[in-house]
């Protein structure tokens, strides 16, 4: 096995982890995909193909990161949900990850968000409404970032195929 093959395999594994990381916040996400595309362009030995794949893939990665932030941020502002409520959700999400296997992160995030909003609004109905809006906004951002991460990964796969066919 030559160095180019090793780099391609390692970059592929890192891209898979990065795609999963867009949905599972504990794992590195789009940033890891971008680094993997760069590493493959530099050391993958594909020359111009590697750099074209890097450029196209980075467009998808950056668009996913920006869209996730903009979509979630816009909805949170629209419903006047403060950052501390999201922070409380993140803290309880991390705690939930250790307390409840598999789904604890999501359950903890939702519970932390709801508790913070209940504390802020002092009204269960309002807290449920704003928490639900925040969860939908976060979910939409994750979904868009995941989709664009999959496109970046697909671009890499096509680049590997093109490189193998021409090499």
Secondary structure, DSSP 8 states (H G I E B T S, - for coil): --HHHHHHHHHHHHHHHHHHHTTSTTS--HHHHHHHHHHHHHHS--THHHHHHHHHHHHHHHHHHHHHHHHHHHHHHHTT--HHHHHHHHHHHHHHHHHSTTTHHHHHHHHHHHHHHHHHHS-HHHHHHHHHHHHHHHHHHHHHHHHHHHHHHHHHHHHHHHHHHH-
